[in-house]
Amino acid sequence: MRWIERPLGDEHLTAQLHQSLNENPNKPVAYWVSQLLASRHVMTYDQAKAFFVPRLEALHDPFLMQDMGKAVSRIEQALQQGETILVYGDYDVDGTTAVALMYEYLSSLGGSCAFYIPDRYTEGYGLSEQGIRFADDNGFSLIIALDCGVKAFDSIALAVELGIDVIVCDHHRPESELPNAFAVLDPMRSDCGYPFKGLCGCGVGFKLAQALEQSAGRGLDRLVPYLDLVAIAIGADVVSVAGENRILAFHGVEQIKQNPRPGIKALLGNKPVRDAHLSDFNFSIAPKINAAGRIKHGEYAVALLTTIEDEKARELAQEIEAFNKERRSTEQQVTEEALELAKAEADCASTVVRAPHWHKGVIGIVASRLQATYYRPTLVFTQSGTQWAASARSVKGYDVHAAIEACQQHLIQFGGHAYAAGITLSDAQYEPFKAAFEDHVRQTLKPEQQEPSITYDIEIEPQLLDLKTFRLLQRFQPFGPDNAEPIFLLRAVRLSQLQCVGAEGQHLRGKLGQLPFIAFKRGQQLSLAKELSVDVLVTLGMNHFNDRASLQLQLKDLRPSD
């Protein structure tokens, strides 16, 4: 694995920042703190203050987003005239949280609303003809599509034909033309001047709610309870946690800590969340919400997130836990089969495999497993009706969406992001697409993108890894893309009390000085760890056991010292 030092920024500006942070001699700030801030493009005292104390008041004006005025006027009209509104969203975490937010919010305004999540297997992703027909059959005159819709040309054309207005709230990359919706809210539009481009689908929905509140002359107080949903979506959709998303995620996590909704409490098993962070929810909440849409139906997730009854929340959470257990079992089986097929792709620049019986709900996870094993752009296909559907995953620095777009002549539809995408094609086009995709990847994948890498922040002395440093690092939360958890380089250290742990001895545990460490999936490096002197990359965290908390290092990688 390659070790890459994160660029620390201009030394002169960093020094100026450090000086400004140390104007109060009673609260000195270590130079390495200034270095971490500078590497995150925080270069002034005011920027540092905004970074450490994210303020909701600093959110951008939602009306800077193209079509926001049109969307707000149309919803206000619907509310005033008692029109029925269908809140429509994708079946993943981002989509179901967005639907829960918008459905709850509009209902609080007295809106006559219902929600609709498409069936992953019979309808597929996004606005479906079946969903539009449902809206028409049940008298809905307005659809708000969340986390989807920016490429739904045919479905929106059908809605227009049937006299149904559609407001799209999406964050995916649109095509050169937009669908004929009443309004299209998407910061990724080429003609949209919204200052922050990294919103998730639930985030775009929140901005619409913010605009409605602003239009009514109200502040943000009514919207704070919905920030828990936005935070979970930000984490699950792996979008940037810089800029506006940092503000939303920070306050969303605080909302969960202080006043979690019944559905979230039930998913957490009513465990205390006072010390929880955004990354924790990615493991404890997001997979369970996703499991509903993967195994059964996304409506279960929306029902759980919107219920106000603790008992009902517990019942729904138990059902979703069962879906998640089934998901894990299915995922393991499909992964084993896919790994076997991928062996034949050993000499390829990409991995593209398929089987007609694989569960559609887990192919995205399986693609991630294959990508982690072989470290190359990966697509996993399964049969979907008469067609083939795939989930794509990429390696660091490689835009798999752009690679798929270069082969779009073979596709029925596609969409997604740089690191994750979905496609649909006919059986006859599978082999031509596979060949074209492999050829494109082989030509465009750079040598440095063919090997896993880890980026570390700064070199530090082991004695600085103490409780004071841990508390300082917590102020950098929430962690995620564009604000990764700081990783420190320690040179020429000695590890002790080494042992392999886990069911198959796949993890490594020991001590670095007086601090215990855990190294996940590093059991094979036991002999290297026994060297007299090694360089290590670590993060500093807290281990919770039997209601006691203690400092613990997580060892990310190690190598022999020079």
C-alpha positions in Angstrom: 0.0 0.0 0.0 1.3 3.4 -0.9 1.6 6.1 1.8 0.8 9.6 0.6 1.4 12.7 2.8 -1.5 15.1 2.6 -0.4 18.5 1.3 -0.2 20.8 4.3 -0.7 24.1 2.5 1.4 27.3 2.3 3.9 27.4 5.2 3.6 31.2 5.5 -0.2 31.1 5.7 -0.1 28.3 8.1 2.3 30.2 10.3 0.0 33.3 10.1 -3.0 31.1 11.1 -1.0 29.6 14.0 -0.1 33.1 15.2 -3.8 34.2 15.1 -4.9 31.1 16.9 -2.5 31.8 19.7 -3.4 35.4 20.5 -4.8 34.1 23.8 -1.7 33.0 25.7 -3.8 31.1 28.3 -5.1 28.7 25.6 -2.1 27.8 23.4 -2.7 25.9 20.2 -0.2 23.4 19.1 1.4 24.0 15.7 0.2 20.6 14.4 -3.4 21.7 14.9 -2.8 24.7 12.6 -1.2 22.3 10.1 -4.4 20.0 10.2 -6.6 23.1 9.6 -4.5 24.4 6.8 -4.6 21.0 5.0 -8.4 21.3 5.1 -8.2 24.8 3.5 -8.9 26.6 6.8 -6.5 29.4 6.6 -7.8 32.3 8.8 -9.0 32.8 12.3 -12.6 33.4 11.2 -12.5 30.3 9.0 -11.2 28.3 12.0 -14.0 29.6 14.2 -16.6 28.7 11.6 -14.9 25.2 11.3 -15.0 24.5 15.0 -18.3 26.1 15.7 -20.5 25.4 12.6 -23.5 27.8 12.7 -26.9 27.1 11.1 -27.1 30.8 10.3 -24.2 30.3 7.9 -26.2 28.1 5.6 -26.6 29.5 2.1 -29.7 31.2 0.9 -31.8 28.4 -0.7 -33.1 30.8 -3.3 -29.6 30.8 -4.9 -30.5 27.4 -6.3 -32.0 27.4 -9.8 -35.8 27.0 -9.9 -36.2 27.3 -6.1 -38.6 30.2 -6.5 -40.8 28.2 -8.9 -40.8 25.2 -6.6 -41.7 27.2 -3.5 -44.6 29.0 -5.3 -46.0 25.7 -6.6 -45.9 24.0 -3.2 -47.5 27.1 -1.5 -50.2 27.0 -4.1 -50.8 23.3 -3.5 -51.0 23.9 0.3 -53.4 26.8 -0.1 -55.7 24.9 -2.4 -55.7 21.6 -0.6 -54.1 19.7 -3.4 -52.8 16.2 -2.7 -49.0 15.9 -2.9 -47.1 12.7 -3.5 -43.6 12.6 -1.9 -41.6 10.2 -4.1 -38.0 9.0 -3.4 -35.4 6.4 -4.0 -35.2 3.2 -1.9 -31.8 3.8 -0.4 -30.8 5.7 2.8 -30.6 9.1 1.0 -33.9 8.6 -0.7 -35.9 7.3 2.3 -34.6 9.9 4.7 -35.4 12.6 2.1 -38.9 11.3 1.8 -39.4 11.0 5.6 -38.2 14.6 5.9 -40.4 16.1 3.2 -43.5 14.0 4.1 -43.2 15.0 7.8 -42.5 18.7 7.1 -45.3 19.2 4.6 -47.7 17.3 6.9 -46.8 19.7 9.7 -47.9 22.6 7.4 -51.3 20.9 7.0 -50.5 19.4 3.6 -52.4 16.5 2.2 -49.6 14.1 1.6 -48.6 10.5 0.9 -45.3 9.0 0.2 -44.2 6.5 -2.5 -41.0 4.4 -2.7 -40.6 2.4 -5.9 -40.1 -1.3 -5.7 -36.4 -2.1 -6.4 -37.3 -5.3 -8.4 -40.4 -4.4 -10.3 -39.8 -0.7 -10.9 -36.1 -0.1 -10.5 -34.4 3.2 -9.6 -36.1 6.6 -9.9 -39.4 7.9 -11.1 -41.2 5.0 -12.7 -44.2 4.8 -15.0 -45.9 2.7 -12.4 -45.3 5.5 -9.8 -46.8 8.1 -12.2 -49.8 5.9 -12.9 -50.3 5.5 -9.1 -50.3 9.3 -8.7 -52.8 9.7 -11.5 -55.1 6.9 -10.3 -55.2 8.4 -6.8 -55.7 12.1 -7.7 -52.3 13.5 -6.9 -51.7 16.8 -8.8 -48.1 17.4 -7.6 -45.2 15.0 -7.2 -42.0 16.0 -5.3 -39.2 13.6 -6.4 -36.3 13.3 -4.0 -32.9 11.8 -4.7 -34.0 11.0 -8.3 -35.7 12.5 -11.3 -33.0 14.5 -13.1 -32.8 11.8 -15.8 -36.5 10.7 -15.7 -37.4 12.1 -19.1 -40.1 9.6 -20.1 -41.8 9.4 -16.7 -41.9 13.1 -16.3 -43.3 13.5 -19.9 -46.0 11.0 -18.9 -46.8 13.0 -15.8 -47.1 16.2 -17.8 -49.4 14.4 -20.2 -51.6 13.4 -17.3 -51.6 16.9 -15.9 -49.4 16.2 -12.9 -46.7 18.7 -12.0 -43.3 17.3 -10.9 -40.7 19.1 -8.7 -37.3 17.3 -8.9 -35.0 17.5 -5.9 -31.9 15.6 -7.1 -28.1 15.8 -6.7 -27.0 13.5 -9.4 -25.1 14.7 -12.5 -27.7 15.6 -15.1 -27.4 15.2 -18.9 -27.0 18.2 -21.2 -30.8 18.6 -21.3 -33.2 18.5 -18.3 -36.5 16.7 -18.1 -39.7 18.8 -18.6 -40.5 19.1 -14.9 -42.2 22.1 -13.3 -39.0 22.7 -11.4 -35.6 21.0 -11.3 -33.6 21.6 -8.1 -30.1 20.1 -8.6 -26.9 22.0 -7.6 -25.1 20.0 -10.3 -27.1 21.7 -13.1 -24.7 23.6 -15.3 -26.8 26.7 -15.1 -27.2 26.5 -11.3 -25.1 29.1 -9.4 -25.7 27.5 -5.9 -22.4 27.9 -4.0 -22.2 24.4 -2.7 -22.3 21.5 -5.1 -22.0 18.6 -2.6 -25.5 18.2 -1.2 -27.0 14.8 -1.0 -30.6 14.2 -2.1 -31.9 14.6 1.5 -29.9 17.8 1.7 -31.6 19.2 -1.4 -34.9 18.3 0.2 -33.9 20.2 3.3 -33.0 23.3 1.2 -36.5 23.2 -0.2 -38.0 23.1 3.3 -35.7 26.0 4.3 -36.9 28.0 1.3 -40.5 27.4 2.3 -39.8 28.5 5.8 -37.9 31.6 4.6 -40.8 32.4 2.2 -43.2 32.3 5.2 -41.0 34.7 7.1 -39.8 32.1 9.6 -36.3 31.0 10.7 -34.7 27.6 11.0 -36.2 26.5 14.4 -38.9 24.3 12.8 -36.3 22.5 10.7 -33.8 21.5 13.4 -35.7 18.2 14.2 -35.2 17.1 10.6 -31.4 17.5 10.7 -30.9 14.0 12.1 -32.2 12.6 8.8 -29.9 14.9 6.8 -26.9 13.8 8.8 -27.6 10.1 8.3 -28.0 10.7 4.6 -24.8 12.6 4.3 -22.9 9.8 6.0 -24.5 7.0 4.1 -24.2 8.6 0.7 -20.5 9.3 1.3 -20.7 12.9 0.2 -18.4 15.7 1.3 -18.5 16.8 4.9 -16.9 20.1 4.1 -18.8 23.4 3.5 -22.5 23.4 4.0 -22.6 19.6 4.6 -20.4 20.1 7.7 -22.9 22.5 9.2 -25.8 20.1 8.4 -24.0 17.0 9.6 -22.7 18.7 12.8 -26.1 19.8 13.9 -27.8 16.6 12.8 -25.5 14.5 15.0 -26.3 16.9 17.9 -30.0 16.4 17.3 -29.5 12.6 17.5 -27.5 12.9 20.7 -30.0 15.2 22.3 -33.4 14.2 21.0 -33.4 11.1 18.8 -36.6 10.3 17.0 -38.3 7.0 18.0 -37.2 5.2 14.8 -33.6 6.0 15.3 -33.7 5.1 19.0 -35.2 1.7 18.0 -32.5 1.1 15.4 -29.8 1.9 17.9 -31.3 -0.5 20.4 -32.0 2.4 22.8 -28.2 2.5 23.4 -26.9 5.9 24.7 -25.6 8.1 21.9 -24.0 10.9 23.9 -20.6 10.1 22.5 -21.7 9.0 19.0 -20.3 10.4 15.8 -21.4 10.5 12.2 -19.2 7.5 11.2 -20.9 5.5 13.9 -24.3 5.9 12.3 -22.8 4.6 9.0 -22.4 1.2 10.7 -25.3 1.2 13.2 -28.2 2.8 11.3 -27.5 3.1 7.5 -27.1 -0.6 6.7 -30.4 -1.4 8.4 -32.3 1.4 6.6 -30.8 0.1 3.3 -31.8 -3.4 4.1 -35.5 -2.6 4.0 -35.2 -1.5 0.3 -32.7 -4.2 -0.5 -34.6 -7.2 0.8 -38.3 -6.1 1.2 -39.4 -2.5 0.5 -38.1 1.0 1.2 -41.5 2.0 2.6 -40.6 0.1 5.8 -37.7 2.6 6.4 -39.9 5.6 5.8 -42.6 4.3 8.2 -39.9 3.7 10.9 -38.4 7.1 10.5 -41.7 9.0 10.6 -43.5 7.1 13.4 -43.9 9.0 16.7 -44.8 5.9 18.7 -42.0 4.1 20.6 -43.8 0.8 20.5 -44.5 1.0 16.7 -40.9 2.0 16.2 -39.7 -1.1 18.1 -41.9 -3.4 16.0 -40.7 -1.9 12.7 -37.1 -1.9 13.8 -37.4 -5.6 14.6 -38.7 -6.3 11.1 -35.9 -4.3 9.6 -33.3 -6.1 11.7 -34.7 -9.3 10.3 -34.3 -7.9 6.7 -30.7 -6.9 7.6 -29.9 -10.4 8.9 -31.2 -11.8 5.6 -29.2 -9.2 3.7 -26.0 -10.3 5.4 -26.5 -13.9 4.6 -27.4 -13.3 1.0 -24.5 -10.9 0.6 -22.0 -13.5 1.8 -23.3 -16.1 -0.6 -23.3 -13.8 -3.6 -19.8 -12.4 -2.7 -18.3 -15.9 -2.6 -19.8 -16.7 -6.1 -18.7 -13.3 -7.5 -15.1 -13.7 -6.2 -14.9 -17.1 -7.9 -16.0 -15.6 -11.2 -13.7 -12.6 -10.8 -10.6 -15.0 -10.8 -11.1 -15.2 -14.5 -10.7 -11.4 -14.8 -7.2 -11.5 -13.2 -5.4 -10.0 -16.2 -8.1 -7.3 -16.8 -8.0 -3.6 -15.8 -11.6 -3.9 -14.6 -13.8 -6.5 -13.0 -17.2 -7.2 -14.7 -19.2 -10.3 -13.6 -22.8 -11.4 -13.7 -25.2 -14.2 -12.7 -28.9 -14.2 -13.3 -29.9 -15.4 -9.8 -27.9 -12.9 -7.7 -30.1 -10.8 -5.4 -30.5 -7.3 -6.9 -30.5 -5.8 -3.4 -26.9 -6.8 -2.6 -25.0 -6.3 -5.9 -23.8 -2.9 -4.8 -22.3 -4.3 -1.6 -20.8 -7.2 -3.5 -19.2 -4.8 -6.0 -17.6 -3.0 -3.1 -16.2 -6.3 -1.8 -14.7 -7.2 -5.2 -13.3 -3.7 -5.6 -11.6 -4.0 -2.1 -10.2 -7.4 -3.1 -8.8 -6.7 -6.6 -8.7 -2.9 -6.4 -10.0 -2.0 -9.8 -13.2 -0.5 -11.3 -15.9 -3.1 -10.7 -19.4 -3.9 -12.1 -21.6 -6.6 -10.7 -24.7 -7.6 -12.9 -27.8 -9.5 -12.1 -30.9 -10.2 -14.2 -33.7 -7.7 -13.8 -36.7 -8.9 -15.8 -35.6 -9.2 -19.4 -32.7 -6.9 -18.8 -29.4 -6.8 -16.8 -28.8 -4.3 -14.0 -25.4 -3.6 -12.4 -23.9 -1.6 -9.6 -20.5 -0.1 -10.2 -17.8 0.8 -7.7 -14.5 2.6 -8.4 -11.0 3.0 -7.0 -9.6 6.2 -5.5 -9.2 9.0 -8.1 -11.0 7.2 -11.0 -14.4 8.4 -12.3 -16.3 5.3 -13.0 -19.4 7.3 -14.0 -17.4 9.0 -16.8 -16.1 5.6 -17.9 -19.6 4.2 -18.1 -20.8 7.4 -20.0 -18.1 6.7 -22.6 -19.8 3.4 -23.3 -23.3 4.6 -23.2 -24.2 3.5 -26.7 -24.5 0.0 -25.2 -26.8 1.0 -22.3 -30.5 1.5 -21.7 -29.9 3.8 -18.8 -27.2 4.8 -16.3 -26.6 7.3 -13.5 -24.7 7.9 -10.3 -21.4 9.5 -9.1 -17.7 9.3 -9.7 -17.2 6.4 -7.3 -20.6 4.6 -7.5 -23.1 4.2 -10.4 -25.9 2.0 -11.7 -26.6 0.8 -15.2 -29.2 -1.2 -17.2 -28.6 -2.9 -20.5 -30.0 -5.7 -22.7 -28.6 -9.2 -22.8 -27.3 -8.7 -26.3 -25.3 -5.6 -25.2 -23.6 -7.2 -22.2 -20.5 -8.5 -24.0 -20.1 -5.4 -26.2 -20.4 -3.2 -23.2 -18.0 -5.3 -21.1 -15.4 -5.1 -23.9 -15.8 -1.4 -24.4 -15.7 -0.7 -20.6 -12.5 -2.8 -20.2 -10.9 -1.0 -23.2 -11.8 2.4 -21.8 -10.5 1.6 -18.3 -7.3 0.1 -19.6 -6.6 3.3 -21.6 -7.6 5.8 -18.8 -6.7 4.1 -15.5 -3.4 5.7 -14.3 -0.7 3.5 -12.7 -1.0 5.2 -9.3 -4.8 4.3 -9.4 -4.0 0.6 -9.6 -2.6 0.3 -6.1 -4.4 1.0 -2.8 -3.1 4.0 -1.0 -3.5 5.7 2.3 -3.1 9.4 2.9 -1.7 10.5 6.2 -1.7 14.0 7.7 1.5 14.7 9.7 4.3 13.0 11.6 3.9 13.2 15.3 5.8 12.0 18.4 4.2 9.1 20.3 4.0 11.0 23.6 1.6 13.4 22.0 -1.0 10.7 21.6 -2.8 11.4 24.9 -6.2 12.4 26.2 -5.6 16.1 25.5 -4.9 15.4 21.8 -7.9 13.1 21.6 -10.2 15.9 22.8 -8.6 18.3 20.3 -9.2 15.9 17.5 -12.9 15.5 18.5 -13.4 19.2 17.6 -12.5 18.2 14.0 -15.7 16.0 13.8 -17.7 15.1 11.8 -15.3 13.1 9.7 -15.8 12.0 6.1 -14.8 13.0 2.5 -12.9 16.3 2.4 -12.4 16.1 6.2 -11.0 12.7 6.9 -10.1 11.6 10.4 -6.5 12.7 11.0 -4.0 9.9 10.4 -0.6 10.3 12.1 2.8 8.9 11.1 5.0 7.5 13.8 8.5 6.6 12.9 10.8 4.0 14.4 8.5 2.6 17.1 8.4 -0.8 18.8 5.2 -2.8 19.1 4.7 -5.2 21.9 2.2 -7.8 23.3 1.3 -8.8 19.8 -1.4 -11.3 19.0 -3.8 -12.2 16.2 -7.5 -12.0 17.1 -10.8 -12.5 15.4 -12.5 -15.7 14.2 -9.7 -16.4 11.7 -6.9 -14.4 13.3 -7.4 -11.7 10.7 -6.9 -8.8 13.1 -3.8 -7.7 15.0 -3.7 -6.5 18.5 -1.0 -5.2 20.8 0.6 -2.1 22.4 2.5 0.9 21.2 4.2 2.1 24.4 1.5 2.1 27.0 -1.3 2.6 24.5 -3.2 -0.5 23.2 -3.9 -0.7 19.5 -6.1 -2.7 17.1 -5.2 -3.2 13.4 -8.2 -4.6 11.5 -7.3 -7.1 8.7 -3.6 -6.8 9.5 -3.2 -10.3 11.0 -1.0 -11.3 8.1 1.5 -8.6 9.2 2.3 -10.2 12.5 5.9 -11.1 11.6 6.5 -7.6 10.3 5.0 -6.1 13.5 7.6 -8.1 15.5 10.5 -6.1 13.9 12.6 -4.0 16.3 11.6 -0.8 14.5 8.6 -0.1 12.3 6.9 3.0 11.0 3.1 3.0 11.6 0.1 5.1 10.5 -2.5 5.4 13.3 -5.6 7.2 14.4 -6.4 8.0 18.0 -9.8 6.9 19.3 -11.6 5.6 22.3 -12.5 2.0 23.2 -15.7 1.5 25.1 -16.0 -1.7 27.1 -18.1 -2.5 30.1 -19.2 1.1 30.5 -15.6 2.2 30.6 -13.8 4.3 28.0 -10.0 4.3 27.4 -7.7 5.6 24.7 -6.9 3.2 21.9 -5.0 3.5 18.7 -6.2 2.1 15.4 -3.2 1.0 13.4 -3.9 1.6 9.7 -0.7 0.2 8.2 2.9 -0.5 9.1 6.2 -1.0 7.3 9.9 -1.5 8.2 11.7 1.6 9.3 14.3 3.0 7.0 
